[in-house]
Amino acid sequence: PSSLALAATFDPKLAYESGAMIGSEARRKRFNVMLAGGVNLTRDPWGGRNFEYLGEDPLLAGVMAGESIKGIQSNHIVSTIKHFALNAQETG
């Protein structure tokens, strides 16, 4: 599911479990780095990548992204946070 749907659960444990599942799949495909953890705040309704982010509340987004990244990293995968500022200009 989209990160926006994950944020709507307000469930950090679910965010961790989701990250762990994604990290497990990445490990099985022999990845060792994931460019994952998009935390730009969803402020522009026309943003073409809003589904990748965790909503517009900075506290919720930070908590949920942190747990998701910890879940990915629990599989010995490097997870890099991205799009954490000024990435609302994409409208495709």
PyMOL Python script that loads the backbone (N, CA, C, O; Angstrom):
from pymol import cmd

cmd.read_pdbstr("""\
ATOM      1  N   PRO A   1       0.829  -1.205   0.000  1.00  0.00           N
ATOM      2  CA  PRO A   1       0.000   0.000   0.000  1.00  0.00           C
ATOM      3  C   PRO A   1       0.871   1.265   0.000  1.00  0.00           C
ATOM      4  O   PRO A   1       2.065   1.207   0.293  1.00  0.00           O
ATOM      5  N   SER A   2       0.279   2.360  -0.320  1.00  0.00           N
ATOM      6  CA  SER A   2       1.025   3.614  -0.344  1.00  0.00           C
ATOM      7  C   SER A   2       1.416   4.027   1.073  1.00  0.00           C
ATOM      8  O   SER A   2       0.786   3.626   2.051  1.00  0.00           O
ATOM      9  N   SER A   3       2.450   4.821   1.156  1.00  0.00           N
ATOM     10  CA  SER A   3       2.882   5.325   2.466  1.00  0.00           C
ATOM     11  C   SER A   3       1.810   6.197   3.098  1.00  0.00           C
ATOM     12  O   SER A   3       1.673   6.226   4.321  1.00  0.00           O
ATOM     13  N   LEU A   4       1.054   6.900   2.279  1.00  0.00           N
ATOM     14  CA  LEU A   4      -0.026   7.742   2.797  1.00  0.00           C
ATOM     15  C   LEU A   4      -1.074   6.885   3.507  1.00  0.00           C
ATOM     16  O   LEU A   4      -1.585   7.275   4.557  1.00  0.00           O
ATOM     17  N   ALA A   5      -1.397   5.721   2.942  1.00  0.00           N
ATOM     18  CA  ALA A   5      -2.346   4.811   3.586  1.00  0.00           C
ATOM     19  C   ALA A   5      -1.755   4.257   4.885  1.00  0.00           C
ATOM     20  O   ALA A   5      -2.470   4.083   5.872  1.00  0.00           O
ATOM     21  N   LEU A   6      -0.455   3.983   4.878  1.00  0.00           N
ATOM     22  CA  LEU A   6       0.198   3.497   6.097  1.00  0.00           C
ATOM     23  C   LEU A   6       0.124   4.547   7.197  1.00  0.00           C
ATOM     24  O   LEU A   6      -0.163   4.221   8.349  1.00  0.00           O
ATOM     25  N   ALA A   7       0.380   5.801   6.852  1.00  0.00           N
ATOM     26  CA  ALA A   7       0.322   6.884   7.848  1.00  0.00           C
ATOM     27  C   ALA A   7      -1.082   7.022   8.430  1.00  0.00           C
ATOM     28  O   ALA A   7      -1.242   7.353   9.605  1.00  0.00           O
ATOM     29  N   ALA A   8      -2.096   6.768   7.609  1.00  0.00           N
ATOM     30  CA  ALA A   8      -3.480   6.899   8.070  1.00  0.00           C
ATOM     31  C   ALA A   8      -3.823   5.896   9.160  1.00  0.00           C
ATOM     32  O   ALA A   8      -4.832   6.061   9.845  1.00  0.00           O
ATOM     33  N   THR A   9      -3.015   4.865   9.336  1.00  0.00           N
ATOM     34  CA  THR A   9      -3.271   3.896  10.397  1.00  0.00           C
ATOM     35  C   THR A   9      -2.820   4.410  11.759  1.00  0.00           C
ATOM     36  O   THR A   9      -3.298   3.926  12.785  1.00  0.00           O
ATOM     37  N   PHE A  10      -1.909   5.384  11.789  1.00  0.00           N
ATOM     38  CA  PHE A  10      -1.328   5.909  13.032  1.00  0.00           C
ATOM     39  C   PHE A  10      -0.718   4.785  13.873  1.00  0.00           C
ATOM     40  O   PHE A  10      -0.745   4.844  15.102  1.00  0.00           O
ATOM     41  N   ASP A  11      -0.174   3.774  13.221  1.00  0.00           N
ATOM     42  CA  ASP A  11       0.316   2.585  13.919  1.00  0.00           C
ATOM     43  C   ASP A  11       1.811   2.372  13.653  1.00  0.00           C
ATOM     44  O   ASP A  11       2.175   1.767  12.644  1.00  0.00           O
ATOM     45  N   PRO A  12       2.684   2.863  14.550  1.00  0.00           N
ATOM     46  CA  PRO A  12       4.122   2.701  14.339  1.00  0.00           C
ATOM     47  C   PRO A  12       4.562   1.237  14.246  1.00  0.00           C
ATOM     48  O   PRO A  12       5.494   0.920  13.507  1.00  0.00           O
ATOM     49  N   LYS A  13       3.908   0.354  14.979  1.00  0.00           N
ATOM     50  CA  LYS A  13       4.259  -1.067  14.919  1.00  0.00           C
ATOM     51  C   LYS A  13       4.003  -1.615  13.510  1.00  0.00           C
ATOM     52  O   LYS A  13       4.802  -2.392  12.987  1.00  0.00           O
ATOM     53  N   LEU A  14       2.902  -1.212  12.911  1.00  0.00           N
ATOM     54  CA  LEU A  14       2.590  -1.639  11.554  1.00  0.00           C
ATOM     55  C   LEU A  14       3.610  -1.065  10.568  1.00  0.00           C
ATOM     56  O   LEU A  14       3.984  -1.731   9.604  1.00  0.00           O
ATOM     57  N   ALA A  15       4.059   0.170  10.809  1.00  0.00           N
ATOM     58  CA  ALA A  15       5.079   0.774   9.948  1.00  0.00           C
ATOM     59  C   ALA A  15       6.377  -0.031  10.026  1.00  0.00           C
ATOM     60  O   ALA A  15       7.028  -0.268   9.008  1.00  0.00           O
ATOM     61  N   TYR A  16       6.749  -0.449  11.236  1.00  0.00           N
ATOM     62  CA  TYR A  16       7.944  -1.276  11.392  1.00  0.00           C
ATOM     63  C   TYR A  16       7.783  -2.603  10.652  1.00  0.00           C
ATOM     64  O   TYR A  16       8.672  -3.020   9.910  1.00  0.00           O
ATOM     65  N   GLU A  17       6.646  -3.260  10.859  1.00  0.00           N
ATOM     66  CA  GLU A  17       6.406  -4.557  10.218  1.00  0.00           C
ATOM     67  C   GLU A  17       6.383  -4.428   8.693  1.00  0.00           C
ATOM     68  O   GLU A  17       6.874  -5.307   7.985  1.00  0.00           O
ATOM     69  N   SER A  18       5.820  -3.348   8.201  1.00  0.00           N
ATOM     70  CA  SER A  18       5.796  -3.096   6.762  1.00  0.00           C
ATOM     71  C   SER A  18       7.214  -2.917   6.231  1.00  0.00           C
ATOM     72  O   SER A  18       7.571  -3.477   5.194  1.00  0.00           O
ATOM     73  N   GLY A  19       8.016  -2.139   6.943  1.00  0.00           N
ATOM     74  CA  GLY A  19       9.406  -1.949   6.550  1.00  0.00           C
ATOM     75  C   GLY A  19      10.181  -3.258   6.592  1.00  0.00           C
ATOM     76  O   GLY A  19      10.991  -3.533   5.706  1.00  0.00           O
ATOM     77  N   ALA A  20       9.935  -4.065   7.619  1.00  0.00           N
ATOM     78  CA  ALA A  20      10.629  -5.352   7.734  1.00  0.00           C
ATOM     79  C   ALA A  20      10.269  -6.270   6.570  1.00  0.00           C
ATOM     80  O   ALA A  20      11.127  -6.993   6.064  1.00  0.00           O
ATOM     81  N   MET A  21       9.015  -6.246   6.144  1.00  0.00           N
ATOM     82  CA  MET A  21       8.593  -7.063   5.009  1.00  0.00           C
ATOM     83  C   MET A  21       9.278  -6.590   3.725  1.00  0.00           C
ATOM     84  O   MET A  21       9.768  -7.402   2.940  1.00  0.00           O
ATOM     85  N   ILE A  22       9.307  -5.284   3.522  1.00  0.00           N
ATOM     86  CA  ILE A  22       9.951  -4.731   2.325  1.00  0.00           C
ATOM     87  C   ILE A  22      11.448  -5.034   2.345  1.00  0.00           C
ATOM     88  O   ILE A  22      12.028  -5.397   1.322  1.00  0.00           O
ATOM     89  N   GLY A  23      12.067  -4.882   3.512  1.00  0.00           N
ATOM     90  CA  GLY A  23      13.487  -5.192   3.643  1.00  0.00           C
ATOM     91  C   GLY A  23      13.786  -6.656   3.395  1.00  0.00           C
ATOM     92  O   GLY A  23      14.814  -6.996   2.808  1.00  0.00           O
ATOM     93  N   SER A  24      12.897  -7.519   3.837  1.00  0.00           N
ATOM     94  CA  SER A  24      13.069  -8.954   3.615  1.00  0.00           C
ATOM     95  C   SER A  24      13.016  -9.286   2.124  1.00  0.00           C
ATOM     96  O   SER A  24      13.813 -10.081   1.625  1.00  0.00           O
ATOM     97  N   GLU A  25      12.074  -8.672   1.427  1.00  0.00           N
ATOM     98  CA  GLU A  25      11.992  -8.891  -0.020  1.00  0.00           C
ATOM     99  C   GLU A  25      13.242  -8.369  -0.719  1.00  0.00           C
ATOM    100  O   GLU A  25      13.760  -9.010  -1.634  1.00  0.00           O
ATOM    101  N   ALA A  26      13.720  -7.213  -0.290  1.00  0.00           N
ATOM    102  CA  ALA A  26      14.936  -6.641  -0.888  1.00  0.00           C
ATOM    103  C   ALA A  26      16.132  -7.558  -0.644  1.00  0.00           C
ATOM    104  O   ALA A  26      16.941  -7.773  -1.546  1.00  0.00           O
ATOM    105  N   ARG A  27      16.246  -8.095   0.563  1.00  0.00           N
ATOM    106  CA  ARG A  27      17.355  -8.991   0.903  1.00  0.00           C
ATOM    107  C   ARG A  27      17.316 -10.239   0.025  1.00  0.00           C
ATOM    108  O   ARG A  27      18.350 -10.691  -0.466  1.00  0.00           O
ATOM    109  N   ARG A  28      16.117 -10.794  -0.173  1.00  0.00           N
ATOM    110  CA  ARG A  28      15.996 -11.989  -1.016  1.00  0.00           C
ATOM    111  C   ARG A  28      16.359 -11.723  -2.470  1.00  0.00           C
ATOM    112  O   ARG A  28      16.777 -12.627  -3.193  1.00  0.00           O
ATOM    113  N   LYS A  29      16.193 -10.471  -2.887  1.00  0.00           N
ATOM    114  CA  LYS A  29      16.585 -10.099  -4.257  1.00  0.00           C
ATOM    115  C   LYS A  29      18.033  -9.630  -4.319  1.00  0.00           C
ATOM    116  O   LYS A  29      18.496  -9.143  -5.350  1.00  0.00           O
ATOM    117  N   ARG A  30      18.739  -9.782  -3.206  1.00  0.00           N
ATOM    118  CA  ARG A  30      20.161  -9.460  -3.090  1.00  0.00           C
ATOM    119  C   ARG A  30      20.471  -7.973  -3.152  1.00  0.00           C
ATOM    120  O   ARG A  30      21.577  -7.589  -3.532  1.00  0.00           O
ATOM    121  N   PHE A  31      19.510  -7.130  -2.784  1.00  0.00           N
ATOM    122  CA  PHE A  31      19.789  -5.710  -2.642  1.00  0.00           C
ATOM    123  C   PHE A  31      20.484  -5.493  -1.315  1.00  0.00           C
ATOM    124  O   PHE A  31      20.282  -6.264  -0.377  1.00  0.00           O
ATOM    125  N   ASN A  32      21.292  -4.468  -1.223  1.00  0.00           N
ATOM    126  CA  ASN A  32      21.857  -4.105   0.074  1.00  0.00           C
ATOM    127  C   ASN A  32      21.606  -2.646   0.419  1.00  0.00           C
ATOM    128  O   ASN A  32      21.931  -2.208   1.523  1.00  0.00           O
ATOM    129  N   VAL A  33      21.030  -1.885  -0.511  1.00  0.00           N
ATOM    130  CA  VAL A  33      20.669  -0.488  -0.273  1.00  0.00           C
ATOM    131  C   VAL A  33      19.287  -0.248  -0.864  1.00  0.00           C
ATOM    132  O   VAL A  33      18.989  -0.688  -1.974  1.00  0.00           O
ATOM    133  N   MET A  34      18.454   0.450  -0.115  1.00  0.00           N
ATOM    134  CA  MET A  34      17.158   0.867  -0.639  1.00  0.00           C
ATOM    135  C   MET A  34      17.049   2.375  -0.546  1.00  0.00           C
ATOM    136  O   MET A  34      17.327   2.957   0.503  1.00  0.00           O
ATOM    137  N   LEU A  35      16.654   3.005  -1.619  1.00  0.00           N
ATOM    138  CA  LEU A  35      16.379   4.436  -1.596  1.00  0.00           C
ATOM    139  C   LEU A  35      14.931   4.585  -1.151  1.00  0.00           C
ATOM    140  O   LEU A  35      14.032   4.855  -1.947  1.00  0.00           O
ATOM    141  N   ALA A  36      14.745   4.400   0.142  1.00  0.00           N
ATOM    142  CA  ALA A  36      13.391   4.373   0.687  1.00  0.00           C
ATOM    143  C   ALA A  36      13.344   5.156   1.978  1.00  0.00           C
ATOM    144  O   ALA A  36      14.330   5.271   2.705  1.00  0.00           O
ATOM    145  N   GLY A  37      12.196   5.676   2.232  1.00  0.00           N
ATOM    146  CA  GLY A  37      11.982   6.506   3.397  1.00  0.00           C
ATOM    147  C   GLY A  37      11.681   7.932   2.963  1.00  0.00           C
ATOM    148  O   GLY A  37      12.291   8.880   3.457  1.00  0.00           O
ATOM    149  N   GLY A  38      10.733   8.082   2.034  1.00  0.00           N
ATOM    150  CA  GLY A  38      10.341   9.411   1.579  1.00  0.00           C
ATOM    151  C   GLY A  38       9.521  10.112   2.643  1.00  0.00           C
ATOM    152  O   GLY A  38       8.459   9.625   3.030  1.00  0.00           O
ATOM    153  N   VAL A  39       9.995  11.237   3.112  1.00  0.00           N
ATOM    154  CA  VAL A  39       9.313  11.921   4.215  1.00  0.00           C
ATOM    155  C   VAL A  39       8.931  13.359   3.910  1.00  0.00           C
ATOM    156  O   VAL A  39       8.681  14.136   4.832  1.00  0.00           O
ATOM    157  N   ASN A  40       8.879  13.727   2.649  1.00  0.00           N
ATOM    158  CA  ASN A  40       8.410  15.076   2.331  1.00  0.00           C
ATOM    159  C   ASN A  40       6.983  15.212   2.846  1.00  0.00           C
ATOM    160  O   ASN A  40       6.205  14.261   2.761  1.00  0.00           O
ATOM    161  N   LEU A  41       6.632  16.358   3.369  1.00  0.00           N
ATOM    162  CA  LEU A  41       5.269  16.556   3.857  1.00  0.00           C
ATOM    163  C   LEU A  41       4.329  16.763   2.678  1.00  0.00           C
ATOM    164  O   LEU A  41       4.666  17.458   1.720  1.00  0.00           O
ATOM    165  N   THR A  42       3.173  16.169   2.753  1.00  0.00           N
ATOM    166  CA  THR A  42       2.173  16.264   1.695  1.00  0.00           C
ATOM    167  C   THR A  42       1.411  17.563   1.874  1.00  0.00           C
ATOM    168  O   THR A  42       0.453  17.623   2.644  1.00  0.00           O
ATOM    169  N   ARG A  43       1.827  18.591   1.175  1.00  0.00           N
ATOM    170  CA  ARG A  43       1.191  19.903   1.324  1.00  0.00           C
ATOM    171  C   ARG A  43       0.501  20.378   0.065  1.00  0.00           C
ATOM    172  O   ARG A  43      -0.448  21.157   0.147  1.00  0.00           O
ATOM    173  N   ASP A  44       0.946  19.937  -1.092  1.00  0.00           N
ATOM    174  CA  ASP A  44       0.370  20.358  -2.361  1.00  0.00           C
ATOM    175  C   ASP A  44      -0.474  19.217  -2.918  1.00  0.00           C
ATOM    176  O   ASP A  44       0.070  18.162  -3.245  1.00  0.00           O
ATOM    177  N   PRO A  45      -1.791  19.400  -3.036  1.00  0.00           N
ATOM    178  CA  PRO A  45      -2.631  18.298  -3.508  1.00  0.00           C
ATOM    179  C   PRO A  45      -2.312  17.865  -4.930  1.00  0.00           C
ATOM    180  O   PRO A  45      -2.734  16.788  -5.352  1.00  0.00           O
ATOM    181  N   TRP A  46      -1.582  18.675  -5.675  1.00  0.00           N
ATOM    182  CA  TRP A  46      -1.208  18.337  -7.040  1.00  0.00           C
ATOM    183  C   TRP A  46       0.124  17.602  -7.097  1.00  0.00           C
ATOM    184  O   TRP A  46       0.584  17.249  -8.184  1.00  0.00           O
ATOM    185  N   GLY A  47       0.749  17.366  -5.960  1.00  0.00           N
ATOM    186  CA  GLY A  47       2.040  16.690  -5.931  1.00  0.00           C
ATOM    187  C   GLY A  47       1.934  15.287  -6.514  1.00  0.00           C
ATOM    188  O   GLY A  47       1.158  14.465  -6.025  1.00  0.00           O
ATOM    189  N   GLY A  48       2.703  15.013  -7.545  1.00  0.00           N
ATOM    190  CA  GLY A  48       2.624  13.731  -8.226  1.00  0.00           C
ATOM    191  C   GLY A  48       3.178  12.561  -7.432  1.00  0.00           C
ATOM    192  O   GLY A  48       2.954  11.406  -7.795  1.00  0.00           O
ATOM    193  N   ARG A  49       3.907  12.846  -6.340  1.00  0.00           N
ATOM    194  CA  ARG A  49       4.493  11.752  -5.559  1.00  0.00           C
ATOM    195  C   ARG A  49       3.949  11.713  -4.134  1.00  0.00           C
ATOM    196  O   ARG A  49       4.571  11.116  -3.255  1.00  0.00           O
ATOM    197  N   ASN A  50       2.803  12.338  -3.894  1.00  0.00           N
ATOM    198  CA  ASN A  50       2.232  12.377  -2.547  1.00  0.00           C
ATOM    199  C   ASN A  50       2.002  10.993  -1.956  1.00  0.00           C
ATOM    200  O   ASN A  50       2.102  10.812  -0.742  1.00  0.00           O
ATOM    201  N   PHE A  51       1.696  10.022  -2.796  1.00  0.00           N
ATOM    202  CA  PHE A  51       1.436   8.665  -2.306  1.00  0.00           C
ATOM    203  C   PHE A  51       2.664   8.052  -1.639  1.00  0.00           C
ATOM    204  O   PHE A  51       2.541   7.095  -0.875  1.00  0.00           O
ATOM    205  N   GLU A  52       3.860   8.604  -1.928  1.00  0.00           N
ATOM    206  CA  GLU A  52       5.097   8.080  -1.340  1.00  0.00           C
ATOM    207  C   GLU A  52       5.360   8.626   0.063  1.00  0.00           C
ATOM    208  O   GLU A  52       6.198   8.093   0.790  1.00  0.00           O
ATOM    209  N   TYR A  53       4.660   9.665   0.436  1.00  0.00           N
ATOM    210  CA  TYR A  53       4.951  10.351   1.688  1.00  0.00           C
ATOM    211  C   TYR A  53       3.939   9.966   2.767  1.00  0.00           C
ATOM    212  O   TYR A  53       2.955   9.277   2.497  1.00  0.00           O
ATOM    213  N   LEU A  54       4.195  10.416   3.969  1.00  0.00           N
ATOM    214  CA  LEU A  54       3.419   9.981   5.123  1.00  0.00           C
ATOM    215  C   LEU A  54       2.492  11.069   5.662  1.00  0.00           C
ATOM    216  O   LEU A  54       2.317  11.187   6.875  1.00  0.00           O
ATOM    217  N   GLY A  55       1.907  11.850   4.787  1.00  0.00           N
ATOM    218  CA  GLY A  55       0.936  12.849   5.191  1.00  0.00           C
ATOM    219  C   GLY A  55       1.549  14.206   5.461  1.00  0.00           C
ATOM    220  O   GLY A  55       2.704  14.457   5.116  1.00  0.00           O
ATOM    221  N   GLU A  56       0.765  15.087   6.086  1.00  0.00           N
ATOM    222  CA  GLU A  56       1.218  16.451   6.295  1.00  0.00           C
ATOM    223  C   GLU A  56       1.571  16.774   7.741  1.00  0.00           C
ATOM    224  O   GLU A  56       1.983  17.897   8.032  1.00  0.00           O
ATOM    225  N   ASP A  57       1.423  15.837   8.635  1.00  0.00           N
ATOM    226  CA  ASP A  57       1.791  16.069  10.026  1.00  0.00           C
ATOM    227  C   ASP A  57       3.254  15.675  10.230  1.00  0.00           C
ATOM    228  O   ASP A  57       3.600  14.503  10.080  1.00  0.00           O
ATOM    229  N   PRO A  58       4.117  16.639  10.571  1.00  0.00           N
ATOM    230  CA  PRO A  58       5.548  16.314  10.660  1.00  0.00           C
ATOM    231  C   PRO A  58       5.888  15.304  11.754  1.00  0.00           C
ATOM    232  O   PRO A  58       6.787  14.484  11.566  1.00  0.00           O
ATOM    233  N   LEU A  59       5.200  15.343  12.878  1.00  0.00           N
ATOM    234  CA  LEU A  59       5.478  14.380  13.946  1.00  0.00           C
ATOM    235  C   LEU A  59       5.083  12.968  13.505  1.00  0.00           C
ATOM    236  O   LEU A  59       5.861  12.023  13.641  1.00  0.00           O
ATOM    237  N   LEU A  60       3.881  12.841  12.981  1.00  0.00           N
ATOM    238  CA  LEU A  60       3.423  11.526  12.501  1.00  0.00           C
ATOM    239  C   LEU A  60       4.351  10.998  11.409  1.00  0.00           C
ATOM    240  O   LEU A  60       4.749   9.833  11.440  1.00  0.00           O
ATOM    241  N   ALA A  61       4.695  11.849  10.446  1.00  0.00           N
ATOM    242  CA  ALA A  61       5.565  11.422   9.344  1.00  0.00           C
ATOM    243  C   ALA A  61       6.920  10.962   9.870  1.00  0.00           C
ATOM    244  O   ALA A  61       7.454   9.952   9.411  1.00  0.00           O
ATOM    245  N   GLY A  62       7.471  11.690  10.820  1.00  0.00           N
ATOM    246  CA  GLY A  62       8.772  11.319  11.372  1.00  0.00           C
ATOM    247  C   GLY A  62       8.739  10.004  12.125  1.00  0.00           C
ATOM    248  O   GLY A  62       9.630   9.171  11.961  1.00  0.00           O
ATOM    249  N   VAL A  63       7.730   9.813  12.941  1.00  0.00           N
ATOM    250  CA  VAL A  63       7.609   8.572  13.711  1.00  0.00           C
ATOM    251  C   VAL A  63       7.409   7.377  12.777  1.00  0.00           C
ATOM    252  O   VAL A  63       8.074   6.350  12.915  1.00  0.00           O
ATOM    253  N   MET A  64       6.495   7.522  11.838  1.00  0.00           N
ATOM    254  CA  MET A  64       6.192   6.413  10.934  1.00  0.00           C
ATOM    255  C   MET A  64       7.373   6.099  10.017  1.00  0.00           C
ATOM    256  O   MET A  64       7.678   4.930   9.780  1.00  0.00           O
ATOM    257  N   ALA A  65       8.035   7.131   9.501  1.00  0.00           N
ATOM    258  CA  ALA A  65       9.205   6.898   8.640  1.00  0.00           C
ATOM    259  C   ALA A  65      10.322   6.243   9.431  1.00  0.00           C
ATOM    260  O   ALA A  65      10.981   5.327   8.938  1.00  0.00           O
ATOM    261  N   GLY A  66      10.541   6.708  10.654  1.00  0.00           N
ATOM    262  CA  GLY A  66      11.585   6.115  11.485  1.00  0.00           C
ATOM    263  C   GLY A  66      11.358   4.639  11.722  1.00  0.00           C
ATOM    264  O   GLY A  66      12.290   3.839  11.634  1.00  0.00           O
ATOM    265  N   GLU A  67      10.132   4.275  12.021  1.00  0.00           N
ATOM    266  CA  GLU A  67       9.816   2.864  12.261  1.00  0.00           C
ATOM    267  C   GLU A  67       9.936   2.038  10.985  1.00  0.00           C
ATOM    268  O   GLU A  67      10.437   0.913  11.013  1.00  0.00           O
ATOM    269  N   SER A  68       9.479   2.592   9.875  1.00  0.00           N
ATOM    270  CA  SER A  68       9.593   1.884   8.604  1.00  0.00           C
ATOM    271  C   SER A  68      11.055   1.646   8.238  1.00  0.00           C
ATOM    272  O   SER A  68      11.423   0.554   7.805  1.00  0.00           O
ATOM    273  N   ILE A  69      11.871   2.655   8.413  1.00  0.00           N
ATOM    274  CA  ILE A  69      13.300   2.532   8.110  1.00  0.00           C
ATOM    275  C   ILE A  69      13.965   1.521   9.047  1.00  0.00           C
ATOM    276  O   ILE A  69      14.798   0.726   8.612  1.00  0.00           O
ATOM    277  N   LYS A  70      13.601   1.550  10.323  1.00  0.00           N
ATOM    278  CA  LYS A  70      14.143   0.546  11.252  1.00  0.00           C
ATOM    279  C   LYS A  70      13.766  -0.866  10.809  1.00  0.00           C
ATOM    280  O   LYS A  70      14.574  -1.790  10.906  1.00  0.00           O
ATOM    281  N   GLY A  71      12.541  -1.026  10.326  1.00  0.00           N
ATOM    282  CA  GLY A  71      12.110  -2.335   9.840  1.00  0.00           C
ATOM    283  C   GLY A  71      12.922  -2.787   8.637  1.00  0.00           C
ATOM    284  O   GLY A  71      13.325  -3.947   8.558  1.00  0.00           O
ATOM    285  N   ILE A  72      13.163  -1.880   7.706  1.00  0.00           N
ATOM    286  CA  ILE A  72      13.995  -2.217   6.544  1.00  0.00           C
ATOM    287  C   ILE A  72      15.389  -2.610   7.012  1.00  0.00           C
ATOM    288  O   ILE A  72      15.939  -3.622   6.578  1.00  0.00           O
ATOM    289  N   GLN A  73      15.954  -1.801   7.901  1.00  0.00           N
ATOM    290  CA  GLN A  73      17.318  -2.036   8.368  1.00  0.00           C
ATOM    291  C   GLN A  73      17.441  -3.297   9.206  1.00  0.00           C
ATOM    292  O   GLN A  73      18.549  -3.808   9.374  1.00  0.00           O
ATOM    293  N   SER A  74      16.350  -3.809   9.733  1.00  0.00           N
ATOM    294  CA  SER A  74      16.413  -5.049  10.515  1.00  0.00           C
ATOM    295  C   SER A  74      16.828  -6.234   9.653  1.00  0.00           C
ATOM    296  O   SER A  74      17.160  -7.298  10.176  1.00  0.00           O
ATOM    297  N   ASN A  75      16.810  -6.056   8.343  1.00  0.00           N
ATOM    298  CA  ASN A  75      17.228  -7.088   7.395  1.00  0.00           C
ATOM    299  C   ASN A  75      18.632  -6.838   6.866  1.00  0.00           C
ATOM    300  O   ASN A  75      19.032  -7.408   5.851  1.00  0.00           O
ATOM    301  N   HIS A  76      19.372  -5.990   7.553  1.00  0.00           N
ATOM    302  CA  HIS A  76      20.742  -5.638   7.144  1.00  0.00           C
ATOM    303  C   HIS A  76      20.765  -4.991   5.768  1.00  0.00           C
ATOM    304  O   HIS A  76      21.634  -5.275   4.944  1.00  0.00           O
ATOM    305  N   ILE A  77      19.788  -4.110   5.533  1.00  0.00           N
ATOM    306  CA  ILE A  77      19.683  -3.322   4.314  1.00  0.00           C
ATOM    307  C   ILE A  77      19.884  -1.861   4.714  1.00  0.00           C
ATOM    308  O   ILE A  77      19.314  -1.396   5.701  1.00  0.00           O
ATOM    309  N   VAL A  78      20.688  -1.151   3.951  1.00  0.00           N
ATOM    310  CA  VAL A  78      20.840   0.290   4.181  1.00  0.00           C
ATOM    311  C   VAL A  78      19.599   0.971   3.620  1.00  0.00           C
ATOM    312  O   VAL A  78      19.224   0.734   2.471  1.00  0.00           O
ATOM    313  N   SER A  79      18.971   1.805   4.413  1.00  0.00           N
ATOM    314  CA  SER A  79      17.793   2.542   3.962  1.00  0.00           C
ATOM    315  C   SER A  79      18.097   4.029   4.083  1.00  0.00           C
ATOM    316  O   SER A  79      18.416   4.521   5.165  1.00  0.00           O
ATOM    317  N   THR A  80      17.996   4.734   2.971  1.00  0.00           N
ATOM    318  CA  THR A  80      18.324   6.155   2.973  1.00  0.00           C
ATOM    319  C   THR A  80      17.051   6.984   2.938  1.00  0.00           C
ATOM    320  O   THR A  80      16.175   6.761   2.102  1.00  0.00           O
ATOM    321  N   ILE A  81      16.959   7.932   3.844  1.00  0.00           N
ATOM    322  CA  ILE A  81      15.818   8.844   3.866  1.00  0.00           C
ATOM    323  C   ILE A  81      15.935   9.771   2.659  1.00  0.00           C
ATOM    324  O   ILE A  81      17.036  10.176   2.285  1.00  0.00           O
ATOM    325  N   LYS A  82      14.816  10.100   2.061  1.00  0.00           N
ATOM    326  CA  LYS A  82      14.879  10.963   0.888  1.00  0.00           C
ATOM    327  C   LYS A  82      13.653  11.861   0.797  1.00  0.00           C
ATOM    328  O   LYS A  82      12.649  11.654   1.479  1.00  0.00           O
ATOM    329  N   HIS A  83      13.764  12.846  -0.050  1.00  0.00           N
ATOM    330  CA  HIS A  83      12.681  13.807  -0.298  1.00  0.00           C
ATOM    331  C   HIS A  83      12.172  14.443   0.990  1.00  0.00           C
ATOM    332  O   HIS A  83      10.966  14.612   1.168  1.00  0.00           O
ATOM    333  N   PHE A  84      13.092  14.796   1.889  1.00  0.00           N
ATOM    334  CA  PHE A  84      12.631  15.334   3.160  1.00  0.00           C
ATOM    335  C   PHE A  84      12.404  16.832   3.134  1.00  0.00           C
ATOM    336  O   PHE A  84      11.983  17.390   4.148  1.00  0.00           O
ATOM    337  N   ALA A  85      12.660  17.503   2.040  1.00  0.00           N
ATOM    338  CA  ALA A  85      12.376  18.938   1.960  1.00  0.00           C
ATOM    339  C   ALA A  85      12.230  19.368   0.511  1.00  0.00           C
ATOM    340  O   ALA A  85      12.960  18.907  -0.367  1.00  0.00           O
ATOM    341  N   LEU A  86      11.292  20.244   0.278  1.00  0.00           N
ATOM    342  CA  LEU A  86      11.163  20.951  -0.993  1.00  0.00           C
ATOM    343  C   LEU A  86      11.022  20.045  -2.211  1.00  0.00           C
ATOM    344  O   LEU A  86      11.636  20.304  -3.246  1.00  0.00           O
ATOM    345  N   ASN A  87      10.241  19.011  -2.104  1.00  0.00           N
ATOM    346  CA  ASN A  87      10.032  18.137  -3.255  1.00  0.00           C
ATOM    347  C   ASN A  87       8.546  18.078  -3.631  1.00  0.00           C
ATOM    348  O   ASN A  87       8.040  17.017  -3.997  1.00  0.00           O
ATOM    349  N   ALA A  88       7.865  19.193  -3.542  1.00  0.00           N
ATOM    350  CA  ALA A  88       6.435  19.217  -3.852  1.00  0.00           C
ATOM    351  C   ALA A  88       6.151  19.767  -5.251  1.00  0.00           C
ATOM    352  O   ALA A  88       4.993  20.000  -5.595  1.00  0.00           O
ATOM    353  N   GLN A  89       7.177  19.972  -6.048  1.00  0.00           N
ATOM    354  CA  GLN A  89       6.981  20.604  -7.351  1.00  0.00           C
ATOM    355  C   GLN A  89       6.592  19.621  -8.454  1.00  0.00           C
ATOM    356  O   GLN A  89       6.192  20.041  -9.540  1.00  0.00           O
ATOM    357  N   GLU A  90       6.702  18.333  -8.192  1.00  0.00           N
ATOM    358  CA  GLU A  90       6.399  17.361  -9.233  1.00  0.00           C
ATOM    359  C   GLU A  90       4.884  17.229  -9.373  1.00  0.00           C
ATOM    360  O   GLU A  90       4.185  17.002  -8.385  1.00  0.00           O
ATOM    361  N   THR A  91       4.385  17.367 -10.575  1.00  0.00           N
ATOM    362  CA  THR A  91       2.950  17.305 -10.779  1.00  0.00           C
ATOM    363  C   THR A  91       2.540  16.211 -11.756  1.00  0.00           C
ATOM    364  O   THR A  91       1.386  16.157 -12.183  1.00  0.00           O
ATOM    365  N   GLY A  92       3.491  15.330 -12.114  1.00  0.00           N
ATOM    366  CA  GLY A  92       3.165  14.268 -13.084  1.00  0.00           C
ATOM    367  C   GLY A  92       2.514  13.132 -12.391  1.00  0.00           C
ATOM    368  O   GLY A  92       2.162  12.139 -13.028  1.00  0.00           O
TER     369      GLY A  92
END
""", "prot")
cmd.dss("prot")
cmd.show_as("cartoon", "prot")
cmd.util.cbc("prot")
cmd.orient("prot")
